[in-house]
Each structure stands twice: as structure tokens, then as C-alpha cells.
Amino acid sequence: MAVKYECPHCRTLIGEITKSEVNEFQLGFHFLTPEERRDIISYNPNGDVTVKVVCDYCKEALEANPELSLLVNPLQ
């Protein structure tokens, strides 16, 4: 199982964990509510997991321009 961290706005790959022994507890997923898990984590058919995490560039852009948060993919 690979865990890929990807920005939901610009689709930049932020990082990837390919260690097969990593579990959801080690990743801290147990701290998320069911709603957060549904919004943040995607389970792919091949067994990989994609976690949506806002990259620094998009975070700065959204903080400087809050109106962008109203758009679906504001920075694409």
C-alpha cells in the first residue's frame, strides 16, 4: 500500500509513503472524524491511499485571497 499526499487544489504530489507496513494508526487517521476521513482520504482500487493536504503555495494563495475558497479548484 502506498500513501500519496496530494494538494486538492493544484494536484501537486506533496509526498509519498511506500512502506507496506504502515497502518492508519501510525498515519494518525484515527484522529479524524468520519466526515473528515470521507473528505480527506481516498482509497484507490489498487490498494493505494490518497490523502488531500493543501500545499504551502495554495495555502498562501487562499489566505491572501479568501474568496478563492468558494471556487471548486481555484488554483488550476
Residue, then its C-alpha position, 0 to 999 in steps of 0.5 A: m500500500a502506498v500513501k500519496y499526499e496530494c494538494p486538492h487544489c493544484r494536484t501537486l504530489i506533496g509526498e509519498i509513503t511506500k512502506s507496506e507496513v504502515n497502518e492508519f494508526q501510525l498515519g494518525f487517521h484515527f484522529l479524524t472524524p468520519e466526515e473528515r476521513r470521507d473528505i480527506i482520504s481516498y482509497n484507490p482500487n489498487g490498494d493505494v491511499t490518497v490523502k488531500v493536504v493543501c500545499d504551502y503555495c495554495k495555502e498562501a494563495l487562499e489566505a491572501n485571497p479568501e474568496l478563492s475558497l468558494l471556487v471548486n479548484p481555484l488554483q488550476 
